[in-house]
Amino acid sequence: MTEPKNPPYGAPIDRSIPDALAGLFQEVILDHYRRPRNKGALEDPTHTITMNNPLCGDVIELSLTVRGDVIEKARFQGKGCAISLASVSMMARKLEGTKVADARALSVKFTRLLHGERELQGDKELGDLRSLSGVSKFPVRIKCALLGFNCLEELIGESGSSDDRAGGHEPGGAR
Amino acid sequence: MSTVETAIAVAPYDVERVRADFPILSQTINGHALVYLDSAASAQRPYQVLDAIRLHYETSHANVHRGAHELSVRATDAYEGARRTVADHIGADVAEIVFVRGTTEGINLVAGSWGTANVGPGDEIVLTKMEHHSNLVPWQLLAQRTGATLRFVDVSPEGRLVLEDYGRLLSARTRLVAVTHISNSLGVVNPVREIARLAHEAGALCLVDGAQAAPHRELDMGEIGCDFYAFSGHKMCGPTGIGVLWARRELLDEMPPYQGGGEMISSVTLEASTWADAPLKFEAGTPNIAGAIGLAEAIRYLDRLDLDVLHTYEMELTRYALDRLDEIEDLRIYGPREGRAGVISFTYKDIHPHDLATILNHRGIAIRAGHHCNQPLMKHLGVDATARASLYLYNTREEIDALCDGILLSARVFGEIA
């Protein structure tokens, strides 16, 4: 049996970073994690929701100001891992100035990316969100990357009209 | 002769021989030898336990306490024999051993049966701020049902119970004091004997959550002096779905049934029924026969190795782990340094515990990340989540070394070190 062993402490350390991990935690992801964009709360949002992942304790509040069919402002606050916070940061930045229908399409596209659709890795509409394609190799982390988008779906998804979700709507978020 | 005996007595603990009993450990994950550091969530089981379960199903399975046929007699003997093994192991009477699904069901049984019969409006239940959700939520439900109030002993910054709080909180209104023997996130060992004494002085009963203690130490119910003690099989090398509630005989005799059904009755008419004596009164339906048999085998396995010897080994390993982790810059360990078990919660730099766990998993290292069913305590500690490495009889220093290397890898992935 020549099974690989973890090297004993003090032995020469392998300082290389495995490709899958480098792919999962790309620089742009770490940058959004440490310097989140669009972070905070809106003073007068038309839509607000807080959702959590009860298994891990991640919590995200997403607030939107929607005028007509355009998302004018998007802010988030909360806590979580690098994957969930980078994802919601990238999403919130992308949402501002986006039509509601396009935001829905973005959500669908991003979900497909996370489930491994390779052709989307070059999709310009996804922007920085493309950097999260590495999550597809870590199925247990997909729910992290989708927490922000789950908030978005709850707020503007096809199932609910965008007008009856005014501020403070908080179903407690059992996702 | 005496030299041989001495040699046996001082023989070092042979962890490699123990590891050879656990087939699951000899595999690779992501190209690395599996390093299993999540035994506080669920331990692994040796082939002796797996064989006992298989042998039961292959040769002796039938329903218990029912038929007059040979297999039913064998199954009943094995099931009741398992109860005897558990009783002997914890210094209890066999009639005081109720088989349940696990610690959680054991506590729910006490809350549902004893609690409903004995707790009313204005009564108080004294808990602590370090309880697992399983020793908190059942009492919240009971309090909502009965109008009782929950009180909480504080946790010091070092991670110990503030024992003085018992003096402040205990009163004639206190019906029950419930406390964990060993914290599942801080690893701190609580002075349950002292707490049981304080509870009794106030005229209250004492329940101890033994989920993290039973796998690691010799237990004697008489010595602890509590009234209820609950633990799980799957954390002590036994199967999932089996656990034990121990309660003093006279309490079990008085407590009303927890669930109704077969096995727990004495006689039944369409209008009413009378109950079997404890413990069967609390075991409605076909019990987890194979689970009890597997648990008994796990106890025999641990007893053969000697829990005191295991304890010494685990304490040495824990000290080694704490020392190694201490060497890592920006790594913060929660809980006290002394008087603790091999459950080590920590955070590292600004790396979220889930990200750390993902990176460690890439090296074949299994740890827990999150709130450990301990949300109020996490809030108290001022963290959202921690990483948790928990040690057991099959872990080695090399595995601790692998953990430390993996932690350093996470810093490289996050661009913190070269």
Interface residues (C-beta under 8 A of the other chain):
Chain A: E3 P4 K5 N6 P7 P8 Y9 G10 I13 R15 I17 P18 A20 L21 A22 L24 F25 E27 L30 R34 L55 C56 G57 D58 K79 G80 C81 A82 I83 F138 V140 R141 C144
Chain B: T28 G31 H32 A33 V35 R324 D350 I351 H352 P353 H354 D355 T358 I359 H362 R363 G364 I365 A369 G370 H371 Q375 M378 D384 A385 E398 E399 I400 D401 A402 C404 D405 L408 L409 R412 V413 F414 G415 A418
